[in-house]
Amino acid sequence: MHAVDKEVITQVLTWLRNGSHCWLATVAETWGSSPRPTGSLLGCNSDGVMVGSLSGGCVEDDLQDKLINGELAAEQAQLFRYGVTTEDTEKFGLPCGGHLDIIIEPQQPNKQTIDQFEQLYQALHERRWILRTVDLVKSTVQLIPANEPAPLSWWGDQQLLKHTYGPSYHLFIIGAGMVSQYLADMAKMLDYQVTVCDPREDLLEQFPVEGVVKVCDMPDDAVRAHADDHATAIVAMTHDPRIDDMGLMEALNTQAFYVGAMGSSRTSASRRERLLALDVSEQALSRLHAPIGLPIGSKTPPEIAIAVLAEITAERKTKNSAPADLNKSTKNSSALA
């Protein structure tokens, strides 16, 4: 989930707790070029205050007017499409032939709705995934804990929306060196939350990338505190075994979907011998990507960063391609309004 979408859920919950009627709008489907992907969220309260974005500014003002004037989703959730006519396309600046399908849900400040959004907020706060199913025909919402992220699904014939909410992907970098700088910068462009850990305070203070979390602590302690979930990738980048090995020993026991360490084939072989001698199991060590990154012949810091992020992306896509087992989860239902 993008940070802005988490902000929408938080704000909707705040409005509801304060007794305010509001709406939650979700991009269900797009055709043509779209500035915002499916699953993007927007919240709007009865005073016309909005948070989030559906189209990068193309349709938000018109949607706000329609909601405040009672033209859309006054009593129950409904689908609305922008871009049906040429006039729409010209008026809202949508790409040629582009359509934007939006599910708009009115949210009343009652106990059921507040409980639902508190569950969503708590799941996001704890970096857990949760599947939200909206049935527009039956006017119901169902929340089910999920094991993995999944793309949004919209079945127009059934008027059924399934949307998995969850944490943003997180890159935990051990070491504040030059390669880490390029890696952090590029990861931010891919919408990762980035944490940089280094016990060497002087290097950490000089780390120039803005918008990252800096942790001056031993890496094993920091991994336990900040990097133990399915949405995290952990990379050791210092070339100093006194630092990297400590972090890796802990990282290989976490739920992280990727663990990697920088170094040549010879360095990586020596590292594996050291970790085995430190009682890291063969099974745990099999998770380690080392040498790190896809083999693209990278030599310079930015090339290494590209190779690392490419491998992390490939690993993430592979793990997420299998459907989540939702049948083991406990169901929780509440009304839409």
C-alpha positions in Angstrom: 0.0 0.0 0.0 1.3 3.5 -0.9 1.8 5.9 2.0 -0.9 8.2 0.6 -3.5 5.3 0.8 -2.6 4.6 4.4 -3.2 8.3 5.0 -6.7 8.0 3.5 -7.7 5.1 5.8 -6.3 7.0 8.8 -8.3 10.1 7.9 -11.5 8.3 7.2 -11.3 6.6 10.6 -10.7 10.0 12.2 -13.7 11.5 10.5 -15.9 8.5 11.6 -14.7 8.7 15.2 -15.6 12.4 15.2 -19.1 11.6 14.1 -18.7 12.8 10.5 -20.3 11.2 7.4 -17.8 10.6 4.6 -17.0 8.6 1.5 -14.3 6.2 0.5 -13.6 6.0 -3.3 -11.5 3.3 -4.9 -10.1 3.1 -8.4 -11.5 -0.3 -9.6 -10.5 -0.3 -13.2 -8.8 1.8 -15.8 -8.5 1.9 -19.6 -5.8 3.7 -21.4 -3.0 5.7 -19.7 -3.8 6.4 -16.0 -1.8 8.6 -13.6 -3.0 6.5 -10.6 -3.1 2.7 -10.5 -6.1 0.5 -9.6 -6.6 0.3 -5.9 -5.8 4.0 -5.4 -8.0 5.6 -2.7 -9.6 8.9 -2.0 -11.6 10.1 1.1 -14.0 12.9 1.2 -16.1 14.2 4.1 -19.4 16.0 4.1 -17.6 19.4 4.3 -15.8 18.6 1.0 -12.4 18.0 2.6 -10.5 15.4 0.5 -7.5 13.2 1.1 -5.8 11.0 -1.4 -6.0 10.9 -5.2 -7.8 8.9 -7.9 -6.5 10.5 -11.1 -3.7 13.0 -10.2 -6.3 15.9 -10.2 -8.3 15.1 -13.3 -11.6 14.2 -11.7 -11.4 15.0 -8.0 -13.1 18.4 -8.1 -16.0 17.0 -10.1 -16.4 14.0 -7.8 -16.3 16.3 -4.8 -19.2 18.4 -6.2 -21.3 15.3 -7.0 -20.8 13.8 -3.5 -21.6 17.1 -1.7 -24.7 17.6 -3.9 -26.0 14.1 -3.3 -25.6 13.0 -6.9 -23.5 10.0 -6.1 -23.5 7.3 -3.4 -26.0 9.2 -1.2 -27.3 6.1 0.5 -25.4 3.1 -0.8 -22.2 2.2 -2.6 -22.1 2.6 -6.4 -19.9 2.4 -9.4 -19.2 5.6 -11.4 -17.3 5.8 -14.7 -15.4 8.8 -16.0 -14.5 9.0 -19.6 -17.8 7.6 -21.1 -18.1 10.5 -23.6 -15.7 12.6 -25.7 -16.9 15.5 -23.6 -15.7 13.7 -20.4 -12.3 13.1 -21.9 -11.9 16.7 -22.9 -13.4 18.1 -19.6 -11.3 16.0 -17.2 -8.1 15.7 -19.2 -8.3 12.0 -19.4 -6.1 10.3 -22.0 -7.6 9.6 -25.4 -10.1 6.7 -25.0 -9.3 6.5 -21.3 -12.0 5.3 -18.8 -11.8 5.4 -15.0 -14.1 3.2 -13.0 -14.5 4.3 -9.3 -16.3 2.5 -6.5 -17.8 5.1 -4.1 -18.9 4.0 -0.6 -20.7 6.2 1.8 -19.5 5.7 5.4 -21.7 6.4 8.3 -20.2 7.0 11.8 -21.8 4.0 13.4 -20.1 1.3 15.5 -19.9 -1.3 12.7 -18.2 1.0 10.2 -15.9 2.4 12.9 -14.9 -1.1 13.9 -14.2 -2.0 10.3 -11.8 0.9 9.8 -10.2 0.3 13.1 -9.4 -3.2 11.9 -7.9 -1.8 8.7 -5.9 0.8 10.5 -4.6 -1.7 13.1 -3.6 -4.1 10.3 -1.6 -1.4 8.5 -0.1 -0.2 11.8 1.2 -3.8 12.4 2.3 -4.3 8.8 -0.3 -7.0 8.2 -2.3 -7.7 5.0 -6.1 -7.8 5.1 -8.5 -8.5 2.3 -11.6 -6.3 2.1 -14.5 -7.6 0.0 -17.2 -5.1 -1.0 -20.5 -6.5 -2.4 -22.4 -3.6 -3.9 -25.6 -5.8 -4.5 -25.8 -7.1 -0.9 -24.4 -3.8 0.6 -21.9 -5.8 2.7 -18.2 -5.5 3.6 -16.1 -8.5 4.7 -12.7 -8.3 6.2 -10.4 -11.4 6.1 -6.7 -11.5 7.2 -4.5 -12.2 4.2 -1.1 -13.9 3.9 0.3 -12.1 1.0 -0.5 -8.9 -1.1 -2.6 -9.4 -4.2 -3.8 -7.1 -7.0 -7.3 -5.5 -6.7 -10.1 -7.5 -8.4 -13.3 -6.1 -9.7 -16.1 -8.2 -11.1 -18.5 -5.9 -12.8 -21.2 -8.5 -13.5 -21.3 -9.4 -9.8 -20.7 -5.9 -8.5 -18.0 -7.4 -6.3 -14.7 -5.7 -5.3 -11.8 -7.5 -3.6 -9.0 -5.2 -2.4 -6.0 -6.3 -0.3 -4.7 -3.6 2.1 -1.3 -3.9 3.6 2.1 -2.4 4.3 4.3 -0.6 1.8 7.3 -2.6 0.8 10.3 -2.0 3.0 14.0 -2.0 2.2 16.3 -2.5 5.2 19.9 -1.6 4.3 22.8 -2.5 6.6 25.6 -0.1 5.9 25.7 3.6 5.0 28.2 3.4 2.2 28.2 4.7 -1.4 26.3 1.7 -2.9 23.7 2.1 -0.2 23.2 5.7 -1.2 22.3 4.7 -4.8 20.2 1.8 -3.6 18.2 3.9 -1.1 17.6 6.6 -3.8 16.4 4.1 -6.4 14.3 2.2 -3.9 12.4 5.4 -3.0 11.6 5.8 -6.7 10.0 2.4 -6.5 7.9 3.5 -3.5 9.8 1.5 -0.9 10.1 2.7 2.6 13.8 2.7 3.3 15.7 2.1 6.6 19.5 2.5 6.8 21.2 0.9 9.8 24.8 1.5 10.7 26.5 1.4 14.1 29.1 3.9 12.9 27.4 7.1 13.8 29.7 9.4 11.8 28.9 7.5 8.5 25.2 7.4 9.3 25.1 11.2 10.0 26.7 11.9 6.6 24.2 9.6 4.7 22.8 12.2 2.2 19.5 10.5 1.0 16.5 12.3 2.3 13.3 10.6 3.4 15.0 7.4 4.9 14.9 6.2 8.4 18.3 6.1 10.0 19.0 3.6 12.8 22.3 3.9 14.7 22.4 0.4 16.3 23.9 -3.0 16.0 22.3 -4.6 13.0 21.0 -7.7 14.7 19.1 -5.6 17.2 17.9 -3.3 14.5 16.7 -6.2 12.3 14.7 -7.6 15.2 13.1 -4.2 15.9 12.5 -3.0 12.3 12.7 -5.7 9.7 10.8 -8.8 10.6 7.8 -9.0 8.2 6.8 -10.4 4.8 7.0 -7.0 3.1 10.7 -6.4 3.9 13.9 -7.0 2.0 17.1 -7.0 4.0 20.5 -6.3 2.4 24.0 -6.2 4.0 26.2 -3.8 2.2 29.2 -2.9 4.4 31.8 -5.4 3.3 32.7 -5.6 7.0 31.9 -9.1 8.4 31.8 -7.7 12.0 28.7 -5.8 11.0 27.2 -7.7 8.1 27.4 -11.2 9.7 25.6 -10.0 12.8 22.8 -8.6 10.7 22.6 -11.6 8.5 22.4 -14.1 11.4 19.3 -12.4 12.5 17.9 -11.6 9.0 17.9 -15.2 8.0 15.5 -16.0 10.8 13.0 -13.3 9.9 10.0 -13.4 7.7 11.7 -11.1 5.2 11.0 -12.1 1.6 14.6 -11.3 0.5 17.9 -11.4 2.3 21.1 -10.5 0.4 24.7 -9.6 1.0 27.2 -7.7 -1.2 30.5 -9.3 -2.1 32.4 -11.3 -4.7 31.9 -15.1 -5.1 35.1 -15.6 -3.0 33.8 -13.3 -0.3 30.4 -14.9 -0.4 31.9 -18.4 0.0 33.9 -17.2 3.0 30.8 -15.6 4.5 28.9 -18.9 4.2 31.6 -20.8 6.0 31.6 -18.2 8.8 27.8 -18.3 9.2 27.8 -22.1 9.3 30.5 -22.0 12.0 28.2 -19.6 13.9 25.4 -22.3 13.9 23.4 -20.8 11.1 21.6 -23.8 9.6 22.0 -24.9 6.0 18.3 -24.3 5.5 18.4 -20.7 6.7 21.6 -20.1 4.7 19.8 -21.3 1.5 17.8 -18.1 1.7 20.8 -15.9 1.3 21.4 -14.1 -2.1 25.1 -13.8 -2.3 26.7 -12.5 -4.5 23.9 -10.1 -4.4 22.0 -8.8 -7.4 21.2 -10.1 -10.9 24.4 -11.0 -12.9 24.4 -8.0 -15.3 28.2 -7.3 -15.1 27.7 -4.4 -12.6 30.8 -2.7 -11.4 30.0 0.9 -10.4 27.8 1.7 -7.3 24.7 2.7 -9.4 25.1 -0.4 -11.5 25.3 -2.6 -8.4 22.2 -0.8 -7.0 20.3 -1.5 -10.2 21.2 -5.2 -10.1 20.2 -5.5 -6.5 16.8 -3.9 -7.0 16.2 -6.0 -10.1 16.8 -9.2 -8.1 14.6 -7.9 -5.2 11.8 -7.1 -7.7 12.1 -10.5 -9.3 12.0 -12.3 -6.0 9.0 -10.2 -4.9 7.0 -10.9 -8.1 7.8 -14.6 -7.8 6.6 -14.9 -4.2 3.5 -12.9 -4.9 2.5 -14.9 -8.0 1.1 -17.8 -5.9 -2.4 -17.2 -4.6 -2.7 -16.5 -0.9 -4.4 -19.2 1.2 -7.3 -17.3 2.6 -9.3 -20.3 3.7 -7.4 -20.6 6.9 -8.3 -17.1 8.0 -11.1 -16.1 10.3 -13.9 -14.1 8.7 -15.3 -10.8 10.0 -18.3 -9.1 8.3 -19.9 -5.7 8.8 -22.5 -3.6 6.9 -21.5 -1.1 4.3 -23.5 1.8 5.7 
